[in-house]
Amino acid sequence: MLALSASLSLLFENKLWLLFAILLMDAWVVLNSMPRTPKFDNSDVEASVHAESPSKASEPVVLDTVL
């Protein structure tokens, strides 16, 4: 990483660009070293929704409208 920073210092004459590049590289290293979070598995939620009341799902729904 030090060699990369040295090559960037030759590339960028402005010190602010060098600081920005180093901070960007450090943020990239920190974010890539963090553990990945598993994706949410909602199969148990779907199973509980379908198992709640199968009789209600088969009944027709009647909507009363007022004119």
C-alpha positions in Angstrom: 0.0 0.0 0.0 3.0 2.3 0.6 4.2 1.7 -2.9 0.8 2.5 -4.3 0.7 5.7 -2.2 4.1 6.7 -3.5 3.1 6.2 -7.1 0.0 8.2 -6.5 2.1 11.0 -5.0 4.1 11.2 -8.2 0.9 11.1 -10.2 -0.9 13.9 -8.2 1.0 17.1 -7.5 -1.8 18.5 -5.4 -1.7 17.2 -1.8 -5.5 17.3 -1.4 -5.8 14.8 -4.3 -3.2 12.6 -2.6 -5.1 12.7 0.7 -8.4 11.9 -1.0 -6.8 8.9 -2.9 -5.3 7.5 0.4 -8.6 7.9 2.2 -10.5 6.3 -0.6 -8.1 3.3 -0.6 -8.3 3.0 3.2 -12.1 3.0 3.0 -12.1 0.4 0.3 -9.8 -1.9 2.5 -12.0 -1.4 5.6 -15.2 -2.1 3.7 -13.7 -5.3 2.1 -12.5 -6.6 5.4 -15.9 -6.4 7.0 -17.8 -9.8 7.2 -20.6 -10.2 4.8 -24.1 -10.3 6.3 -26.3 -13.2 5.2 -29.3 -12.4 3.1 -32.7 -12.5 4.9 -34.4 -15.9 4.6 -38.1 -15.4 4.7 -39.2 -19.0 4.1 -40.3 -19.4 7.7 -42.5 -16.3 7.4 -44.1 -17.5 4.2 -44.7 -21.0 5.7 -46.4 -19.4 8.8 -48.6 -17.1 6.6 -49.8 -20.1 4.5 -50.3 -22.3 7.5 -52.4 -19.7 9.5 -55.9 -20.3 8.1 -56.3 -22.3 4.9 -60.1 -22.4 5.3 -60.3 -18.6 5.1 -58.4 -18.6 1.9 -60.9 -20.9 0.2 -64.0 -18.9 1.2 -65.2 -16.3 -1.3 -64.9 -12.6 -0.3 -68.0 -10.5 -0.5 -67.7 -6.8 -0.6 -70.7 -4.6 0.2 -70.8 -1.4 -1.6 -73.0 1.6 -0.7 -74.3 3.7 -3.6 
